[in-house]
Amino acid sequence: MGKWITVGHELVWAAGADEDFVAPEGDLRADEENEQWSVVDPAGGRWWPDDEAGEEIAAADDPAAAAVTICRATPMWGTWHT
């Protein structure tokens, strides 16, 4: 299951089918809400990490940078929502 969403100027399969996708630098920003990190794209889409990625992000020295890096490199470790 999944759906196609727009991330920046790219069309991406939200379930991780397009594992080679790398978001352009600067198009993503981390956002912390209730001690949980997510990543937001310019179009308002939001990537939520799965439990394993969330633990890695929380344990990082710079959780915001870790969230964006994990989202960009391994988007299948979470889900995109529009």
Secondary structure, 3 states (H helix, E strand, C coil): CCCEEEECCEEEECCCCCCCCCCCCCCCEEEEECCEEEEECCCCCEEEECHHHHHHHHHCCCHHHHHHHHHHHCHHHEEEEC
